[in-house]
Structure formats: C-alpha cells, structure tokens
C-alpha cells in the first residue's frame, strides 16, 4: 500500500531518477560535465528503469536478490538490445574485443551488465531509500505509474537503439537480439520467483559505527576490483580472458558470502545499508576520477562532486543516527 503523501512521493521518485542517472553516467565519468547536454534523455532512461524495478519489487514484497537480478536484466537490455555494445567489437571507437568469441564481447558484457545491476539500479535504490527511511518498503508508485514508466523505458530504449546504429554503423544479427530477450525473460522470471522478504525492526548494535566502516570499506574494495576487472579490456591487453571472466563471479561470491555470513558484514539495518551504498558510490567516484582527469573542467567538477558527496554521506549517517536506525516501515536483509 502506498502511504506517501503526493509531495513526498514526487520527491522520492525524483531522487531515484537523479541518483540512478548520476551513478550510471555522471559519477562514473561516462558522461562528464563537458557533455551535460546528454543528461535529459539519460534521466528518462535510467530513471524509468530504477522506478520500474523498485516499484515492482516493493509492490510484490520481494527483496534485494530480486532487485539485483532485475538489475542484470536491465544491463542486458541496455548493453545488448539498446546499445549493442555486447556485440559491437569497436563500440564508440573502443577496442573491447578481449575475450570476444562467437560475435560476443564476453568480458565487456559481464562487467557492463554488472555495472548496471549494482550501480545504475541496486546502488541507486539503496541511496534513494536512505533519504526516506520511514518509507523504505513503500512502492512509491501505483500500477498506472508503473505502466507509464515502462512505456517510457521502451520508447527511450528504442530511440537509443536506432541512434547508436546510425552513429556506429553496426547492427548485430537478429539471433543475438532473440538470445538477449530470452536471457532477460529468464532473469525476470527468476527474480519474480524469489521468496518474499522478512521484514523486522533491528536495533543498531553496539559496534554500529565500526560495522559501518567495515561494510563501506569492503563494498568500496569490491567495487574498485570490479572496475579493475573492466579495465583489463583496455589496460592489460596480454591478459588471458579467462582471468577476468572467472575473477568477476569469484569477487561477487566472496562479497555476498561476507555480506550474509560474516557478522560485521550483516547488512540488515538502515545504517548498514547506507554503508553498502556508500561503498558503491565511492567506488563509482574512483572510476570517474581516474577516467576524466584529462579534461580540466571535468577534472575540477569530479573533485567538487567527491567533496559534496562525502559531505552528503556524513549528513545521511548523522540523520540515520538521530532518526533511529531500523525504525519506520521496517528493514530487510540484503
């Protein structure tokens, strides 16, 4: 049931639109300040996907596993159907052929779909919900709104598909689009079949501040390693493709084992979830900073964003401490 007032609902959705686009494009350096004119279409594309995924998951009472799986589905939709970067060996003039077999850029495809799953979608939702801790499990949007944003995503995705065909003069064989649709359908079905979450109120443990630093630190390290894996495409040309292809899943396995089993990584409270989101965000800033230092304007803008976001994280941490960690509509485990 949607319990938010109309004004609060608008602000919550707007925050999700902005955060998802910034994490996917601006903070990562993909769309630096010098190309800010590209943001309007990106707001609609990433924002509609984040709203759609979060709305479906919260309305059905699903958990973070479903959000991550749907994030991967969005990654396949973006890089496979919309941009075709998974199949184009020279996407945007880049050589992304490391691990390319059967017309598929396997290394690029794995790391880019992961980037969308964990930054464009999961990280964005984590952050947006820290702004509205009392409505963490509220869907924020009705059925009609979900339909509208679903149409927006399809329209923008279709427009970008034909735009990138015109820009790159590349169009993959139809069979690859069929395979993408099948993979997306499988990911969506598995996501919707996940068990409903267990909602509960958990008080902040005595070691809460220490746990915050540990969770944020480990998440940041995992995020940086994920970007390093993606960087092997451009930096380590002689590296065997099997290394990043096995390293990526191994990294995720270790991280989620820590998140679920290790006491200091028990991501079950609002503050702990903020820590996980902070680690993702800081890793995103790391990628953006290292990727935009060649342009003075973008370099200075990136430094300014790092300072502002660090201040914002401190503010949110203090807000949750004062508000009362885990209060409101409940908290669910990641």
N, C-alpha and C positions, 0 to 999 in steps of 0.2 A: 504494500500500500504506500502511495506517495504522500508523505506527511509534510513536505516542504511547502512554505508559502511561495506564491508565484515569483516574488522578487528574489528570494533565496535560490529558487530553482534556476532562474536565469543566470545568476552569478555562478552557481555550481557548474552548470553546463558551459558557460563561457570560460571558466577557469580550466576545465578539462580540454576545451578546444585549444586554448593558448598553450597550455603545458605540453600537450601531445605534440603540437607542431614545433615548439621550441626544442623539445628533447630530440625529436626526429631530425630536424633540419638546422636550426639556428645554433644551438649549443654544440652540436657535433661538428659544426663547420661546413656542413653540406650546403647550406645557404647562408653565407656570411652577410654582414651588414651592407656590403657593397652591392648585393643582389637582393635587397629587401623588397623590391617590387614583385618578387615571385611569391611572397607570403600569402596574399589573399586566397589564391587557389589552393595553397597548401593548408591553410586553416580549414577550408571546407573538406579537403581530402582526409587529413589525419584526424581532424576534429570529429567528423561524421563517423569514422571507424571506431574511435575511442568511445564516443557516446553510444554507438550501437552495441559494441561488445559489452561495455559496463552495464547498459540498460538490460540487455538480455540476461546476463549472468545474475544481476541483483534481483530481477523480477522472478527468476526461476529458483532463487535460493542456492545457486551454485557458488563455488569457491574459487581460489586463486589458480588452481590447476586448470580449470575451465578458461579463465582469463588468459593464461599463458598459451594454451592450445589454440584458442581463437586468435591470439596474437600471431602465432605462427601461420595460421590460415590467412590472416591479413598480410603477412610477409610474402607468402606465395602469391596472393592476389596482386600485391604491389610489384614485386620484382619479376614475377612470371607472366601474369596476364597484362598488367598495365605498362610497365617499363620494358619488359622482356630482357632485363639485364642478366637473368639466369642463363639465357641462351645466346645473347649477343657477345661475341668474343672481344669486341672493342667498344663496349658501351661508353658513351661520352668521350670517345677517343682514348680510353684507357685500355691497357693490356691486362685483361682479367682471366687469362687462359690457364692459369695454374690449376692443375687437376681437371682440365677440360677433357671430357670423354663423351662420345655419342651426342655431340652437339649441346652439352650441358656444362656450364661452369660450376662444378660441384663445390669447390672451396668458397667461391663468391656466394653461391646460392645458400649454403649453410649459414655463413656468418651474417649475411644481409637479412635473411629471414629471422635469424636470432636477434639481430639489432632491432627489428620492428617489434618482435614479440616482447622483448624485455625493456626497450626504451620507449618506442612510439606508443605502446599500449600499456603494459604492466606498470612500468615506472611512472607513466603519466597518471594512471588511475590511482596508484599509491599516493602520489603527491596531492592530487586534487582532493582526495578523501581526507587528507590531514588538515585541509582548510575547513572542512565541515565534519568534525569528529562526531557530532551528535547524530548525523545522518549517514554514517558510513555504509549501512546496508540498505538505505533507501534507493530505489532505482533512479530517481531524479527526473524521470520522463515516462510518459504514458505510451500506450500501444500506437496511437496515431503518430506521435512524435518519432517512435522507432521506425515506422514505415517511411516517414518523410526523410529522416536522415539516411535510411537505407537507399532510398532513391537518389539522394544527393551523392552518396558514395559511388553508386553505379554510374551516374552521369559524369561526375568528375573523372572517375577512373577510365571511362570510355573515351572522354575527350583527351586525357593524357596519353592514352594508348595510341591514338591516331597522330597526336602531336609528336610523340617520340619516333613513330615510324617515319614521319616527314623529316624530322631532324636527323635521325641516324641512318635513314635509308636501309633499315633492317626490319624484316618481318619473319618470325620463326614459322616453320611448317605447322599446319593445323593440329597435327597429332600432339605436339607439345602443349598446346592450349587445352586439349582434351585431358591430358595427363595432369595438368595443373588443376583443372576443375575437379577431377577425381580425388586428388590429394586434398584439396580444400574441403570437399564433401566429407572425406574420412576424418579430417581434423575436427570439423564442426560436429559430426556425429559423436565422436569420442568425447569431445568437450561437453556436449549436452547429456551424455550418459554418466557423467561423473556424479558421485554421491553428493547430496545436499550438505551444506556446511553445518558444523556445530557451533552455535552462537552462545557466547558466555561473556561475563564480565570478569576480568582478571586484574587484580591489583598490581601496581608496579612493585617488582621485587626490590629487595634492599640494594642489590648490585645493579640497579637500573641504569645509572649513568655509565658504569663500566661496560655493561652489556651493550649500550648504545654505541660506544666507541668500537667495540669488537665487531658488532654486526655491520656497522657502516664501513669499518676498515676491511673486513673480509669481502663484503659486497663490492667495494671500490676495487680491491685487488682482482677479484674475479672479472669485473667489468673491463679493467685495463688489459688483462690477459686475453679477453675476448677480442678486444680491438687489436692487440698484438697479433693474434691469430689471423685476423682480417688483413693486417698489414703485411703478412708474409706474401700476399699476392703481389705486392709492389716492391718490397724491400729485399726479400730473400729469394731471388729467382732460382737458385740452385737447390732449394729445399725440396725433398720429396713430398708429393701431395698428400701421402698417407699420414704425415705428421700432423698438419692442421686438421685433417678430416677426422682423425682419432682424438686429437687433443681437445677439440671443441666439446664433443659429447662427454669426454672424461672430466673436463672442467665443470660442466653442468652437474654431472653425477656427484662429484666431490662437494660442490656447493650445496646442493639440495640435501645430501646426507648430513652435512653440518647443520643446515637450517632445521632439519626435522629431528635429529638425534642428539646433537650436542647442546647441552643446557644453555651455554652462553649465546647460542645462535637460535634460541627458541623464539621465532618471530610470531608472537601471539598477542602482543599488546599494541596499542596505538603508537606508543613511543618507539617500540621495536620496529614497527612497520615504517615509521618515519626514518629510522636508521637505515633500513634496507633501501628505501627510496633515495636517501641522501648519498649512499654509496654509488648507486646507479647514476645519479646526477653528476657527482664529482668525476666519475669515470668519463661521462659524456663531455664534461668540460675539458678534461685531459685530452681527449681526441680532438675537440675543436681547437684548443690552443695550439697543439702540435701541427694541426693542418692548415692554419690560417696565418702563420707568422710571417709569410712572405709579403703580405699587404699591410701597410702601416695602419690604415683605417680599421681594417678587420682585426689586426693585432690589438690595437688600443680598445676596440669595442669588446673583444673577448676578455681582456683583463678587467674591464669595467663590469662585465657580466659575472665574472668569477667573484669579484668583491661583493656585488649586490646579492648574489645567490648565497654566499657564505653568511651574510648578514640575515638573509631571509631564513636560512636554516636555524640560526640561533634564535630568531624570533619564534619560529614554529616549535622549537624544542621547549622554549620557555612557556609558550602558550599551552602546550600539552601538559607541562608540569603544573601550571596553575589550574588548568581546566580539570585535571584529574584523569590520569591515564586509564584507558579502557572503559571509561564511562560513556553514557549516551546510549546509542542503539545496540551496542554490543561490539565484540571484536572476534574475528575468526582467524584461525591459524593459517599461515602460508605453507 
